[in-house]
Amino acid sequence: MGDADHKHDADASKTGAETLVWHESDMPFSNAFQDHFYSKADGRAECDHVFIAANRLPERWQAGGTFSIGELGFGTGLNFCETLRQWKRLRSADARLCFSSFELYPMKTVEIDRALSPWPEIAEERRALVSRWPDEPSDTIEIEIDPQTRLVVHCGDALTSLTASAGRFDAWYLDGFAPSRNPDMWSAALMQAVFDHTGPGGTFGTYTAAGFVRRNLQAAGFTVNRQSGFAGKREMLAGKRPEKP
C-alpha cells in the first residue's frame, strides 16, 4: 500500500460506508483508511514480489493438485488478476486454484474495471473478473473463472468471516491497508485466525514490516522472516506455519 496523498479530485463514488476517490494517473484512494489501494511504483509488480514470490507459488504449483490462497483485502482485485495471469501460464492440466478473499468494502464493477485498466498485461484477467462480478457485491461472492480457477470473496468483517470459515489455506496474501491506518486488519485475533486457517507448511507474505504485526504473527505460531521490500522499501515480512505442531 502506498503512502496517503491528500490531494483529492471531484470524481468520487460511494462504496458502502467508504468514499472512493481517484488521484492522478487514476490511482484509487480510500477515504475511509486514507491510503492508496496499491503501490504508486507499480501495484502489479508489487504483487509479484510481495505475494507470489514470497510464497514461492510458481515452484509450489508444479506439484499439481488443489492449491488454496487466502487474502485479507480484495480491494481492486489486482492481486487476484496478477495471480490468475501467472497461474494460467504455469498450471498443469489437473491443477486447481481456489482464491478466497475477505473484503469489508467491495468495489463496484466499474470501479474495478477502472482501477485495473492501467495494466495491459492483465487485460484478459480483468475482463474475466469484471464480466462475472455482481452489480451489487455483498455477502459471499463465488465465481468460477474457468474450470481450474475459483474465486470466493467474503464481503464483511474479516475476523467474523474467517472465524466462520471451514477453509484452510496453503498461502496467504496479507494486504490490508497500512497497519497505522487500519489496525483491525492486523490484530492479534485476526492473525491468530489466519494461522488457525493455514495448513501445515502454509506460508504468508505481506508488504508491511510493522513491529506489532510481526509480533502478532509470531504469537499466533508463524515463523516470521524479514525480507527486502518492494521498490526500495527496506523490509517486508514473510513466514510459514510449521509442518508439525
LINZI-V730905 format. One line per field, one symbol per residue. ss: DSSP state (2 for helix, 1 for strand, 0 for the rest). A space follows every 10 residues. Layout:
ss=???
//
This chain:
ss=0000000000 0111100111 1112221111 0000110000 0022222222 2220002222 2000011111 1100000222 2222222222 0000011111 1110000022 2222220002 2222222222 0000000001 1111110011 1111100222 2222000011 1111000000 0022220222 2222220111 1111110000 2222222222 0111111000 0000011111 10000
//
